[in-house]
Amino acid sequence: MTLEMAPPPSVRPTPWNWARKNLFSTWYNVILSVVFLLVIFQAISSFLVWATTQAKWAVVSDNLRLYFAGRFPADSVWRLWLILAIITFLGGLTWGNLQMQSRPWSRPVLIGFAIAVALVLISPIGLNARLILCGQIALVAVGYWVGRQLDIKFSRWLPLLWVISIPVVFWLLKGGLGLENLQTSVWSGLVLTLLTAVLSISLSFPLGVLLALGRQSPLPVVRLLSTLYIEIVRGVPLISILFLGMVMLPFFLPPELSQVDRVPRAIIALTLFSAAYIAEDVRGGLQSVPRGQGEAARSLGLSAPLVVLLIVLPQAIRAVIPALVGTFLGLFKDTSLLSIFGFLDLFGISKTILANPAYIGRSNEAYPFIGLIYWVFCYAMSSVGQRLEASMNVGQR
């Protein structure tokens, strides 16, 4: 007769036990914890008093449309709502398909949706906008539910859906084929920030992968050119690259190309800059792949390009997902530098609003608001990266 070993009893520590163990274990930990708790309490209470009694939030509530849509024509704002609907549904679909939970509607997910709806309902915007935003949250929930019903293997098709949505978004923004054509000068506010960030990330990633492969190429010329590009671009600040793209690039182009719109030039500058950093991230992943992986693939008869595309590169990218997400977050925040060159992105439109005599001196309210917007998008990107890590078992063999 064999006796099976029972698992150890699970003890869930109470908050007080956790605090005694981590915050008040020794006399100096007690002093440090009390001091820091007092500082945190004082900071939070001071902020709440300022936000509820002293701050003048009219600079935000009166200009919400400018923050989000900028100078986009009022009769065409429905295009932005449709674009948001496409993105929210695909975002919910991706979130649901990558969710690694046993239950589709866990308590944190339901609480998150409830908080989002409550924030929309109490927000200082019009009734129509609140109803539309609630509809967007419902689209996220529908996409999440649909993604949970699909097999995890469907995740390989998610990038294709996002790629297909890009021309649809451009058609809605630019016009044509039955829609009124709009100049890129009306792209402003959060729309311009997201557009430049998404396109720069989408274009810089494949370019960075090619540069990383080129830096490890056995061909001396390709390796030298890739190394020179990466080291030169990484050695200059982004503001210099933007200055070259915005001011000096037209002097080096033929006359028929010197009138290229400023928005594509800004996207090209951001792409070229970010690609150098992505290349170094991917190169680190390539070096982490054991050489035996490629040798085993070649022994099976795979050609060199197939070995790289099917064996080495997927493992390398899987290993550097955290570094890539960090680079993408930095690129998203670096789009705020476009305001220096007169772009009315989220930061630039804020400076324009604060130049209004009615809102002079209200920067203490405007900048925390746009900071919150940046944080929301960065947190969403970070969460997606963590889901990808969990779904690919990054850090585990």
N, C-alpha and C positions, 0 to 999 in steps of 0.2 A: 504494500500500500504506500503510495507516494503522497506526500503532503505538499500542496501547492502554497507558495508564499503569497500571502495577501499583501496588496499594495499598502503603503503607509497611509495613515489617515490624513486627509486634506484638512489643513487648518487655515481658515480664511482670517487673516488678522483684521482686527477692528481699527478704525482710524486712530483711536487713542493709543493702541499698542504700536501702530506704525510710527506715530509721532514720538512716543517714548524711545523707540529704537533708533530713529533717524534724526530727530531734532533735539531731544532732551536726554541724551544718553550720558553726558558728562556735564560738569559745571560750566566749562567754557562753551560747550555746544548750547547750553541753555541761554547763556548771555548773548551769543551770536544770533541764535534763533529769535530771541525776544527783540533784539535791536533791529534785525531785518524785518520782522513782522511789523514793528512800529513804523519803520520807514515805508514799507509797502502800504500799510493802512493809511498813513498820512498822504502818500502820493495819490492813492485811489480816491480818498475822500476829497482832496483838493480838486482833483480833476472833475469829480461828479458835481461838486459845488459850482465850479466854473461852467461846466456844460449845461447845467440846469438853471442857473440864475444869472450868469454874466454873459455867456456867449450869445451872439446874435446870429442865429442859424438861417436868417433870411437870405444870406449870400449863397446858401446851398439850395434851400427850398425854392427860391425864385428863379434859379438858373439850372435846374436839373436837366432840362432839355439841351441846354448848351453843353453841359458836362458830358452828356452821353451821345448826342447827335450832332452837336456843333452847328455848323451853318447848312446842314442838310435841309433841302426844301421841305416845308411843312406838308405839302401835298404828296410827298414821296416817302414820308417816314414809315409808311406801311412796309416798304421794302426792308427797312432795318428790323422791324418786328418779325418779318418772315425769315430773315437771316438768323435772327436770334432763335426762332422756333426750330430751324434746321440744326443749329449748333446744340441747342439744349436737348433735342431728341437724340442726336448722335452721342452727346456726352452722357446722357442717361443710359443709352444702349451699351456704351463702352464700360461705364461704371458697373452696370448690372452683370455684364458678361465676365468682367475681371474680378467680381466680388467673390471672395473665398470663404463665404459663410455657409453654414448648413441650412439656415432658414432665410428665405427671400426677404421677409419683412421683419428684421430684427428690431429690437427696441431703439437702438441708436439711430437707425435709419428713419423710423417713424417720428422720433423726436426731432430729428433734423428737418424733415419736411414740415412738421408742425411749427417749428421756430421760423422757418423761411416764410410760411404763409402769414404768421402773426406779424413779422417785421414788415411785410408788404402791406398788410391791412392798416397798420398804424403809421405808415410812412406818409410824409407830407406831400403827396402827389394827387393828381386828379383821379376821379373814380374810374374813368376808362383805362388809365394807365395801370391802376391797381388790379382791375379785372384781367387785363392782358398779362400782367406779370404772374397772377395766380394761374392763368392758363399755361404760361411757360413752365411753372413749377409742376403743373399736372402733366405736361409733356415729358419733363424729366422723370416723373414717377412712372409714366407709361413706358418710356424707353428703358428704365431700370427693370421693370417687370418683364418686358420682352427679352432683354438681355439675359435675365436669369433663366428664362425658359429655353434659351438656345444652348447648344453644347459649347463647352469651353474651346473646342477646336474652331468655333466660329470666330475667335479672336484674331485669327490670321487674316480674316477678310475685313476687319475693322479699319486698318490703314487704307484699304482700297475705297471704302465708303467715304472716308474723310477726303481722299484725293478727288473723288468724283464731286464732292460738295464744293470744292474750290472754284471751278468754272461757274457753277450756279451762283455762288456768292458774288463773284465778279460781275456776272451778268446783271444781278440785282443792284449792285453798287454803281456800275458804270452806265448801264442801260443798253439800248440796242435791241434788235429783234422784237419790236413791239413796245419797248419801254423808252421813255424819254432819256436821251443822252445827258449825262451829268459830268461836269468837269471835276477833275481831282481836287480843285481848290475848295470844293464844298465838303470834302472829306476832312473831318476835324473831330475834336473831342475824343471820347473813348473809341469811336469807330476807327479813327486813324491810328491810335495806339495799338489796337488789336490787329489791324490790318498789317502794319509794318512788322509787328512782332511775329505773327503767325507766318507770314511769307518769308521773313528772314530766317526763322527757325527751319521752315520746310526746305529752303534752298541751301542753307549752310550745312545741314546734316549730310546730304550726299556728297557735297563738295569736300567737307572735312574727311569723310571716309576715303575718298579718292586721294586726298593729300596724305593721309596716314598710310595707305597702301603704297603711294609713290615714294614716301620716305623710307620704306623698307624694300623698295624694288631692287632687284639685282642689276638693273641698268644704271650706270653711274650718272648719266645726264638727267634721267628722271628723278633719281634720288637727290642729286644736287639742287635741281630747280625746286623740288618740293621742300627741301630743308631750308633753302634761302627764303622762300615765300613765308614759311611758318615762322622762322626766326625774325624776319624783318617786321612782319605784321604784329607779332607778339611783343616786339620791342618798342612800339609806338602807341600812344594813347588813342582811344577811339575818337576823341574829338579831332585829332589830326586826320584820320581817315575820312570822317564826315566833312571836314573842311575841304579836302581834296575832291570829294565827290560833289559837294554843293557848289564850290567856287571855282576850282581850278580844272576840273574834268572837261568842261566845254571848250577850254583852250586847246586841248589835245585831240579833239574829235573833228571829223570833217564838218563842213558847214551844214550839211543836211541832217547831221546827227547832234549838232550842238544845242538844239532846242528840245532835248529830251526832258520830259516832265520831271519836276523835283522829287516827286514821290518815288518813282522807280530808281532815281539816283540814290536816294536815302536808303532804300531797300538793298540796293547793290552794295553800298558802303557797309551797312550792318552785316550783310551776308559774308562779304570778304573778310571782315574782322572776326566774326564769330567762327568761321570755318577753320581758322588757324588754331583756335583753342579746342574745337571739337576734334581736330586732327590729332592733337596731343593726347586727348582723352582716349580716342580709339587706338592710338599707337600703344598706349599702356595696356589696353585690353589685348591687342595682338601679341604683345610680348608675354602675356600671362597664359596664353594657350600653349600647352606642351607641344614640342616639336614632333613627338610621336603621333599626334593626331593627323598632321599633314602627311607624314610618311605612311601611315596606315591607309589613308585615303588614296594616295598615289599607288600603293601596292595593289589596290583593288581595281586600278585602271582609270581612275578619274584624272582628267587633265588638270593642269595648274589653275586655270580660272575657276573650274568647278570646285576644286579643293578650297579655294579662298571663299567663294560665294556660299557653298553649302556646308562647309565644315569649320573653317577657321573664323570667318567673319561673324557668324551667329554667336559663337561662344565668346568672341571678343566683345561684342556689343552687350551681350548679357552680363558680362563682368563689370562693365563701366556704366551701367544705367544710373547709379547715383551721381557720378561725375557729369554725365550728360545732362541730367535734370538740373544740376547746379549751373551749368553753362547756359541752359535755356532760360533759367530764372534771371541770370545776370543780363542776358540779352533783352528780355522783356523789360527789365527796369532801365536799361540803357537807352531805350527809345525816348525817355524823357529829355535826352540831350538834343533831340530834334527841335525843341522849342528855342534853342539858341539861334537857329537859322530861320526863325520866323514861322515854323510849322505850328499850327493850332491843334496840337495833340492834347492829351488830357492835362498835361502840365502847362502847355502854352495857352489853352483856353482859360485856365485858371488865372494866369497873369492878365489876360484880356479882361476877364470879369472884375478882377481886383483894380483895374485901371478905371472902372466906372466910378464917378464921384460918389454914387450912393453906397459903394462898398469899399471905399478906401479905408485901410486899417483893419480889414476883416480877414487878414491872412491866417490868423490863429484858428479860424473856423474852416477856411477853404482848404488849407494844406493837410490838416488831419483827415478831412473827408477824402481827398484824392489818395492819401496814404492808405486809408482803409480799402479803397478800391484796388490799389496795387496789391495789398496784402491778401485780399480775397482771391484774386487770380493766381498769385504765387502759391498760396496754400492749396488751391485746387490742382495746380500743376504738380506740386510736391506730393499730394495724395495720389494722383495718378501714377507717379513714379514709384511710390511705395506699393501700390497694387500690382504694378508690373513686376517689381522685385519679388513680391509674394507668389505671383502666379508662375514665375520662372525659377523659383527657389534660388534666388541669388544669394551667394554666401554659403550654399550647401553643395555637397558633392553627391 
